[in-house]
Structure formats: C-alpha cells, structure tokens
Amino acid sequence: MPNYRENLPQLGTDIFACYIGMDTELLYRDGIDLPGFASYPLLLNREHKNLLRNYYCNLVDLARDQNVGLILDSVTWVANRDRGAELGFSSDDLKKFNIEAIELIADVREEKGDLPTVLCGQVGPRGDGYAPADQMSTQEAEDYHSQQIEVYSGTEADLVSGFTLCYPEEASGVVRAAQRFDMPVAISFTVETDGRLPTDVSVKEAIEQVDAESDGGALYFLINCAHPDHFTSIFNDGPWLQRLRGVVANASRCSHAELDVAEELDDGDPDELGVQVGGLRRQFPHFNILGSCCGSNLRHMKRILEEAKGAA
C-alpha cells in the first residue's frame, strides 16, 4: 500500500472526506460509555474494536461510492499524557494505544484500499478542547506533544493532525513537534459562535502566528467542531485564507458550553449541513477537505460530499 508521507494526495485539488464524528456516535447512538470522551480504550475489547473497524469500513465505502479521497483519523484525539493519566493509563499504555490505533486504520486501508486513503494520527489538546485552563507556551507545547508524535513517526501514519485546538501556541507546538520527527502535520482550530477561538483570537491571527512560529511548517489548516453558522462570516480575502483547506463541521448549532451539558444528541439537519459545507467548495475552490464532526454521522457526510461534488 502507498505511504503518502512524501506526496500527500489531499494537497491536490480532488475532494477528500474527513469524518471525526465517531465519538458522539459511539456515546449517544451506540450507548457506549466514553470516560474522558476517549474512544481509544475501546481497542482493548474485541467487540468494540470490531465496531470501530466497521465505522471505518463504512466510511471507506461511502468515499468509494462518492468517488472522493479519504482521510482516516485514528481514535487517539485524547491519548496524551495528562488525559490518559486521568483514566489510569501510563505512558507505555498510551504508546501501545497510539500504535494499535494506526494499525487498525492501516488494516482497513489494506483491506479496502482501492481509493486514495490517507492515514492520520490525531493529536488533541492537552486540556479541554473547548475551554483551555492552563495554556502552554509554544516550547512547552512542543515538548508535551512530542511524546505522542514520536510514536506516530514509527508507524504507517502518513501525517499527524492537531484537532480542536483553542490557542495558537499549542498549535505551534504541535507543528514544531511534528517537524522534530519529520512528520507532515496539519492544524485544525475550533471556534465559538462568534467565529473566534475560545481564547478570543481570530482564525486569521492564529494561522499567522503558527506560521510565524513554525516557519510555515503546517501543511494546511482546517476549522472543526463548530457549525457553519459560527464561522462562514469570517472568510475574507487574504493570504491566510489560502492556508485553509476546508472545514469539518458540527451538525449542531449549539455553542460549546451548551454541548458540554447536553444529555441528548443534537444531529441538526443533514441536508442543510450538506448544502452549507458542500457549498463552501463553490465559494472557495481550494477547500477540498470537507467533512463533519460532533453530532454527525454518514448521512451528513453523504450530503456534504454530494453537494461538494456538485460545486466542483
């Protein structure tokens, strides 16, 4: 199977699907308890691991049916030292989880790999993905995230991606840690309902800061874990916008504070979300990485891809 580290196909113009809504599906639809919102412990249970595999296989089938490329993300968004320790896992435990998570998606690609499929090692925030308490300096973030990224560098992962990051210093640290281990890296920020990061930094400012602190080391940037109503108004002309490759949107219009206390899943309107996210491809032709996040499922993904293809 291809190793795309040297020539990642999503850097071209073809549409690539990116789905990271599996956690909310597991929690709300499958009824599986996820302490710390962590899916990677499911790898310990054969039945749950097969469930994860089925999710990935269904996503591959959807991408094939829609004739688009695919990014398969590992279930290790919160498999870092602090958040793992809260669940009783050691650094050695986390290393095994991160390796096994990549092996799982590599096996799926091997089994069903008749379309461009990129393997991504997920890196999440050190703390809360919506409201970071103790913010790190860029150097602290580089040192902290190096532990997880070093593990990915020894696997079949084609790149690493920092998702749902709330402030630019942590993002810069992720990029510099990836550079330390020669791993391609992408960054995805989350925003509040006003289109600004939870730390009140604009996406433009965050991208420019990360580029300045990492010598432009990120392959590209995304926005994730927010509804299109929360961020489409911020898009305007400028070099920073060309650094954005797409969005991975929430199905729900709820704010992060509302989502934190939600007892039921708000899955929004798949047709509406498809029109909104897919339509960005028409407005910004360089947006070619499109997908969905919290509250979504493959119904949302299907509509997004259909609309994106119609706009291409």
Secondary structure, DSSP 8 states (H G I E B T S, - for coil): ----TTS-GGGSSS-EEEE--HHHIIIIIS----GGG--GGGGGSHHHHHHHHHHHHHHHHHHHHHT-EEEEE-S-TT-SHHHHHHTT--HHHHHHHHHHHHHHHHHHHHHH-SS-EEEEEEE--SS-SSS-SS---HHHHHHHHHHHHHHHHTSS-SEEEEEEE-SHHHHHHHHHHHHHTT--EEEEE---TTSB-TTS-BHHHHHHHHHHHHTS--S-EEEESS-HHHHGGG--SSHHHHTEEEEEE-S----HHHHHH-SS-----HHHHHHHHHHHHHH-TT--EEEE-TT--HHHHHHHHHHHHHH-
